[in-house]
């Protein structure tokens, strides 16, 4: 069984790539997937490098995650070929279970 965890900061790009994967893998194949919990991280910076420590600026970053599961070797080969054409902003983590 092959599991691929996709993550991206851009939700629209991730959802379009997931639709592309489901479109390319025919409905005959058993490729399932589910949305994972999105993560939020904050970054705080000082506005002035010299004085006014109270003056700060905060930025938030959201990371959206999705999990795709393949049960057979044939589906796994198709999925790995599709991952070669993924967008730059989408990261793929491949997990192999026996």
Secondary structure, DSSP 8 states (H G I E B T S, - for coil): -EEEEEEES-HHHHHHHHHHHHHHS-TTS-EEEEEEEEEEEEEEEES-SSS-TT-EEEEEEEEEEEEEEE-SHHHHHHHHHHHTT--TTEEEEEEE--
